[in-house]
Amino acid sequence: MNTWRIGVIIAAWLALVAAPGAGSAQDGYPNRPVRIVIPYSPGSVADVFARIIAQNMAAQWNASIIVESKSGANGSIAAEEVARSAPDGYTWLLVTTFFPASPALDAKLRWDPVRDFTPIGQVCRAPNFFVVPTTLPVKNVAEYVALAKAKPGTLNYGHPGKGSTGHLGFELFKRLAGIDVTAVGYRGYPQMVPDIASGLITSTFLSANQALAQVQTGAIRIIGAVNDGRSKYFPDAPTMAEQGFPEAQVTPWFGVVVPAGTPQPIVERISKALEAALATADVQQKLDIAAEAVRRHHQGRRRVVGEGRQGGRHRGGLSPEQLSGRQGGYLSVSGLITLRSPGPPVS
């Protein structure tokens, strides 16, 4: 995309954000149930995060907020449904890495993160952990890489869909390590976890709560923390940087968007309620227990729906054009793979 088109996209977003809302129907919002659509299965970390914020925001408004799973097609089923919903504030989408990455992964995508959505706010970011079944004879990343190089194409990794951090993060690691490991896609983590525990899948990235449950059964081994620092839950697991892969750092983030055209007063009301929820000790504690999630400082709607990465470190939230993954030179997760690694684009 050339500079002129990028400028048009940015200008369009700024005009949309600044557009005034109108209508007395907004004054009593919400006066009927709100839906949060999640792109993954019930029981996934996205589902858990959505329920945590929904409970608090519903209490603020004395209203009903329903969390609904629409998994499949790498998040596109959920995204397309919300994009086509009425822009009245009663249908939200919980987004993560798939949201800005999808346009680069699917040329036939029927929704667009810039054209079809308005950002509300970032919820949190949560680390992943590099796990293998205990039946795999490796205890650290170096041993995993050595085994993969000794038996190219025989190891595999599971992920919950294209564009997820489980997919793009592992592809980035593969290219940095120079190894051949087969990707196996699932509808969501709940469907994949039994296969990693049984040894059918030989590696994956899991969130803290998913990893903790399996570690306690003795089914998996954590060989690395995909995070800036060591985990308080798994302090003996070295980070990827400590093990020689500082650039293999892709941390999931979670945010909320609504259909484009949602009246500004409603957008502001949702954003303020989300900010209020995230400021409470109760929500922070629940996010931490759920997946060692970290809430970033709320920086306004135009910079809260994602996490930037430049130079191997996390920066502030994303602007709308960064959220779309289209800003020239911006190193999104898919951009990290494309720009920092040799080989064809991820498919």
C-alpha positions as semicolon CSV with decimal commas, in nm:
position;residue;x (nm);y (nm);z (nm)
1;M;0,000;0,000;0,000
2;N;0,149;0,337;-0,099
3;T;0,186;0,641;0,124
4;W;-0,112;0,819;-0,032
5;R;-0,349;0,529;0,046
6;I;-0,215;0,503;0,401
7;G;-0,284;0,874;0,445
8;V;-0,640;0,829;0,321
9;I;-0,700;0,545;0,568
10;I;-0,561;0,748;0,860
11;A;-0,768;1,052;0,763
12;A;-1,081;0,841;0,734
13;W;-1,028;0,696;1,082
14;L;-0,966;1,036;1,237
15;A;-1,281;1,171;1,073
16;L;-1,477;0,872;1,201
17;V;-1,346;0,911;1,556
18;A;-1,431;1,280;1,554
19;A;-1,778;1,243;1,400
20;P;-2,056;1,358;1,635
21;G;-2,323;1,114;1,745
22;A;-2,690;1,198;1,763
23;G;-3,024;1,055;1,863
24;S;-3,215;1,031;2,185
25;A;-3,191;0,649;2,171
26;Q;-2,831;0,687;2,285
27;D;-2,925;0,858;2,610
28;G;-3,049;0,540;2,776
29;Y;-2,777;0,312;2,646
30;P;-2,772;0,025;2,719
31;N;-3,141;-0,054;2,757
32;R;-3,124;-0,413;2,628
33;P;-2,867;-0,696;2,639
34;V;-2,522;-0,636;2,486
35;R;-2,331;-0,915;2,309
36;I;-1,954;-0,964;2,321
37;V;-1,862;-1,197;2,037
38;I;-1,537;-1,388;2,083
39;P;-1,351;-1,553;1,792
40;Y;-1,244;-1,863;1,986
41;S;-1,406;-2,151;2,173
42;P;-1,570;-2,135;2,517
43;G;-1,304;-2,191;2,780
44;S;-1,032;-2,018;2,577
45;V;-0,838;-1,734;2,738
46;A;-1,027;-1,488;2,514
47;D;-1,354;-1,624;2,651
48;V;-1,229;-1,589;3,008
49;F;-1,113;-1,229;2,956
50;A;-1,443;-1,135;2,790
51;R;-1,640;-1,273;3,086
52;I;-1,423;-1,087;3,337
53;I;-1,481;-0,746;3,180
54;A;-1,845;-0,823;3,098
55;Q;-1,928;-0,900;3,460
56;N;-1,788;-0,569;3,583
57;M;-1,929;-0,353;3,303
58;A;-2,273;-0,513;3,338
59;A;-2,268;-0,427;3,709
60;Q;-2,173;-0,065;3,630
61;W;-2,471;-0,030;3,399
62;N;-2,710;-0,263;3,581
63;A;-2,750;-0,430;3,243
64;S;-2,696;-0,767;3,078
65;I;-2,381;-0,844;2,875
66;I;-2,374;-1,183;2,703
67;V;-2,051;-1,350;2,589
68;E;-2,104;-1,551;2,271
69;S;-1,850;-1,777;2,098
70;K;-1,827;-1,771;1,718
71;S;-1,510;-1,967;1,655
72;G;-1,376;-2,079;1,319
73;A;-1,213;-1,946;1,001
74;N;-0,926;-1,797;1,202
75;G;-1,152;-1,540;1,367
76;S;-1,326;-1,432;1,048
77;I;-1,664;-1,584;1,135
78;A;-1,684;-1,364;1,445
79;A;-1,534;-1,058;1,278
80;E;-1,763;-1,074;0,976
81;E;-2,073;-1,115;1,191
82;V;-1,987;-0,815;1,406
83;A;-1,886;-0,606;1,102
84;R;-2,232;-0,667;0,954
85;S;-2,416;-0,598;1,280
86;A;-2,610;-0,280;1,342
87;P;-2,375;0,000;1,458
88;D;-2,577;0,066;1,772
89;G;-2,335;-0,042;2,046
90;Y;-2,510;-0,370;2,124
91;T;-2,260;-0,598;1,947
92;W;-1,888;-0,595;2,034
93;L;-1,597;-0,804;1,916
94;L;-1,311;-0,917;2,137
95;V;-1,000;-0,904;1,918
96;T;-0,646;-1,026;1,942
97;T;-0,355;-1,082;1,702
98;F;-0,569;-1,231;1,425
99;F;-0,741;-0,893;1,381
100;P;-0,457;-0,688;1,227
101;A;-0,286;-0,995;1,077
102;S;-0,580;-1,135;0,880
103;P;-0,563;-0,897;0,579
104;A;-0,203;-1,008;0,519
105;L;-0,296;-1,376;0,546
106;D;-0,618;-1,385;0,342
107;A;-0,651;-1,189;0,020
108;K;-1,021;-1,279;-0,001
109;L;-1,113;-1,149;0,342
110;R;-1,468;-1,014;0,351
111;W;-1,410;-0,772;0,638
112;D;-1,154;-0,502;0,701
113;P;-1,016;-0,394;1,041
114;V;-1,004;-0,028;0,939
115;R;-1,314;0,006;0,724
116;D;-1,553;-0,203;0,930
117;F;-1,467;-0,133;1,293
118;T;-1,418;0,137;1,554
119;P;-1,176;0,068;1,842
120;I;-1,300;0,080;2,201
121;G;-0,999;-0,012;2,412
122;Q;-0,730;-0,258;2,500
123;V;-0,805;-0,510;2,775
124;C;-0,464;-0,655;2,848
125;R;-0,167;-0,851;2,720
126;A;-0,083;-1,198;2,845
127;P;0,235;-1,405;2,805
128;N;0,261;-1,740;2,632
129;F;0,474;-2,037;2,731
130;F;0,661;-2,275;2,504
131;V;0,545;-2,621;2,605
132;V;0,614;-2,977;2,495
133;P;0,471;-3,310;2,613
134;T;0,682;-3,474;2,883
135;T;0,730;-3,766;2,644
136;L;0,942;-3,545;2,415
137;P;1,308;-3,579;2,521
138;V;1,389;-3,207;2,544
139;K;1,421;-2,982;2,849
140;N;1,504;-2,647;2,693
141;V;1,480;-2,457;2,366
142;A;1,831;-2,549;2,253
143;E;1,751;-2,920;2,285
144;Y;1,423;-2,869;2,097
145;V;1,604;-2,695;1,812
146;A;1,870;-2,967;1,803
147;L;1,604;-3,239;1,783
148;A;1,414;-3,052;1,510
149;K;1,732;-3,016;1,305
150;A;1,825;-3,380;1,355
151;K;1,477;-3,492;1,241
152;P;1,345;-3,223;1,005
153;G;0,972;-3,236;0,941
154;T;0,898;-3,492;1,213
155;L;0,804;-3,249;1,492
156;N;0,486;-3,043;1,482
157;Y;0,320;-2,760;1,669
158;G;-0,046;-2,683;1,735
159;H;-0,214;-2,344;1,704
160;P;-0,574;-2,216;1,737
161;G;-0,591;-2,058;1,391
162;K;-0,398;-1,851;1,139
163;G;-0,309;-1,508;1,267
164;S;-0,307;-1,613;1,634
165;T;0,010;-1,564;1,834
166;G;0,026;-1,940;1,863
167;H;0,057;-1,948;1,484
168;L;0,258;-1,638;1,393
169;G;0,474;-1,651;1,704
170;F;0,579;-2,009;1,640
171;E;0,639;-1,938;1,270
172;L;0,867;-1,654;1,373
173;F;1,055;-1,883;1,610
174;K;1,089;-2,149;1,337
175;R;1,249;-1,904;1,098
176;L;1,480;-1,757;1,358
177;A;1,589;-2,108;1,459
178;G;1,607;-2,237;1,101
179;I;1,398;-2,547;1,171
180;D;1,126;-2,742;0,987
181;V;0,827;-2,805;1,217
182;T;0,480;-2,880;1,078
183;A;0,188;-2,653;1,175
184;V;-0,137;-2,817;1,284
185;G;-0,439;-2,587;1,311
186;Y;-0,725;-2,632;1,557
187;R;-1,057;-2,459;1,615
188;G;-0,931;-2,339;1,952
189;Y;-0,703;-2,419;2,245
190;P;-0,960;-2,636;2,429
191;Q;-0,959;-2,874;2,132
192;M;-0,580;-2,871;2,104
193;V;-0,472;-2,916;2,467
194;P;-0,565;-3,287;2,494
195;D;-0,347;-3,360;2,191
196;I;-0,044;-3,182;2,336
197;A;-0,098;-3,365;2,665
198;S;-0,113;-3,701;2,486
199;G;0,194;-3,631;2,275
200;L;0,010;-3,625;1,942
201;I;0,120;-3,260;1,917
202;T;0,487;-3,218;2,005
203;S;0,492;-2,844;2,086
204;T;0,280;-2,533;2,118
205;F;0,251;-2,195;2,288
206;L;0,001;-2,190;2,578
207;S;-0,125;-1,918;2,811
208;A;-0,046;-1,934;3,181
209;N;-0,377;-2,085;3,294
210;Q;-0,373;-2,350;3,022
211;A;-0,010;-2,437;3,092
212;L;-0,061;-2,448;3,469
213;A;-0,346;-2,698;3,445
214;Q;-0,141;-2,935;3,230
215;V;0,180;-2,895;3,429
216;Q;-0,008;-3,003;3,740
217;T;-0,110;-3,328;3,568
218;G;0,249;-3,396;3,465
219;A;0,148;-3,410;3,097
220;I;0,358;-3,122;2,968
221;R;0,690;-2,950;3,028
222;I;0,749;-2,576;2,996
223;I;1,077;-2,509;2,816
224;G;1,049;-2,133;2,774
225;A;0,857;-1,818;2,867
226;V;0,752;-1,608;2,567
227;N;0,765;-1,288;2,767
228;D;0,994;-1,000;2,858
229;G;1,069;-1,154;3,197
230;R;1,024;-1,478;3,387
231;S;0,680;-1,576;3,508
232;K;0,589;-1,564;3,875
233;Y;0,395;-1,886;3,819
234;F;0,683;-2,062;3,640
235;P;0,997;-1,888;3,771
236;D;1,224;-2,175;3,666
237;A;1,130;-2,139;3,298
238;P;1,388;-1,918;3,121
239;T;1,264;-1,660;2,872
240;M;1,322;-1,704;2,501
241;A;1,572;-1,419;2,520
242;E;1,769;-1,597;2,791
243;Q;1,788;-1,898;2,561
244;G;1,924;-1,709;2,263
245;F;1,604;-1,599;2,088
246;P;1,535;-1,239;2,196
247;E;1,343;-1,167;1,875
248;A;1,104;-1,460;1,924
249;Q;0,893;-1,247;2,154
250;V;0,529;-1,224;2,045
251;T;0,294;-1,159;2,335
252;P;-0,084;-1,184;2,282
253;W;-0,291;-0,872;2,337
254;F;-0,669;-0,843;2,370
255;G;-0,900;-0,554;2,289
256;V;-1,257;-0,456;2,209
257;V;-1,397;-0,308;1,887
258;V;-1,748;-0,226;1,763
259;P;-1,895;-0,190;1,413
260;A;-1,795;0,120;1,220
261;G;-2,058;0,390;1,238
262;T;-2,142;0,334;1,604
263;P;-2,244;0,677;1,742
264;Q;-1,964;0,861;1,919
265;P;-2,146;0,904;2,252
266;I;-2,201;0,527;2,272
267;V;-1,839;0,456;2,180
268;E;-1,727;0,691;2,455
269;R;-1,964;0,535;2,708
270;I;-1,835;0,184;2,637
271;S;-1,473;0,301;2,645
272;K;-1,517;0,475;2,981
273;A;-1,688;0,171;3,132
274;L;-1,409;-0,055;3,007
275;E;-1,147;0,181;3,152
276;A;-1,333;0,187;3,485
277;A;-1,350;-0,193;3,491
278;L;-0,980;-0,230;3,420
279;A;-0,895;0,016;3,697
280;T;-1,052;-0,202;3,967
281;A;-0,840;-0,432;4,181
282;D;-1,096;-0,710;4,136
283;V;-1,069;-0,716;3,756
284;Q;-0,691;-0,683;3,765
285;Q;-0,667;-0,976;4,003
286;K;-0,897;-1,192;3,792
287;L;-0,701;-1,115;3,474
288;D;-0,379;-1,203;3,653
289;I;-0,516;-1,532;3,787
290;A;-0,666;-1,620;3,447
291;A;-0,345;-1,582;3,247
292;E;-0,093;-1,363;3,430
293;A;-0,238;-1,082;3,219
294;V;-0,104;-0,728;3,245
295;R;-0,324;-0,428;3,196
296;R;-0,150;-0,146;3,009
297;H;-0,217;0,216;3,103
298;H;-0,531;0,335;2,922
299;Q;-0,418;0,578;2,655
300;G;-0,740;0,669;2,476
301;R;-0,928;0,477;2,209
302;R;-0,691;0,558;1,925
303;R;-0,397;0,390;2,098
304;V;-0,527;0,101;2,303
305;V;-0,636;-0,192;2,091
306;G;-0,298;-0,353;2,034
307;E;0,063;-0,382;2,135
308;G;0,339;-0,247;1,916
309;R;0,676;-0,417;1,887
310;Q;0,986;-0,246;1,768
311;G;1,341;-0,344;1,839
312;G;1,229;-0,653;2,028
313;R;1,047;-0,461;2,300
314;H;0,680;-0,383;2,362
315;R;0,570;-0,026;2,307
316;G;0,241;0,152;2,371
317;G;-0,101;0,070;2,229
318;L;-0,179;0,080;1,858
319;S;-0,335;0,361;1,663
320;P;-0,616;0,264;1,422
321;E;-0,382;0,245;1,125
322;Q;-0,142;0,026;1,326
323;L;-0,433;-0,186;1,446
324;S;-0,507;-0,266;1,082
325;G;-0,149;-0,385;1,029
326;R;-0,118;-0,147;0,733
327;Q;0,095;0,142;0,846
328;G;0,409;0,156;0,637
329;G;0,715;0,027;0,823
330;Y;0,518;-0,085;1,127
331;L;0,639;-0,419;1,257
332;S;0,320;-0,604;1,343
333;V;0,340;-0,974;1,428
334;S;0,302;-1,069;1,063
335;G;0,544;-0,791;0,973
336;L;0,806;-0,934;1,205
337;I;0,794;-1,260;1,015
338;T;0,796;-1,094;0,674
339;L;1,059;-0,829;0,742
340;R;1,298;-1,000;0,980
341;S;1,306;-1,350;0,838
342;P;1,394;-1,505;0,502
343;G;1,155;-1,726;0,312
344;P;0,802;-1,696;0,172
345;P;0,514;-1,528;0,357
346;V;0,328;-1,733;0,616
347;S;0,028;-1,913;0,472
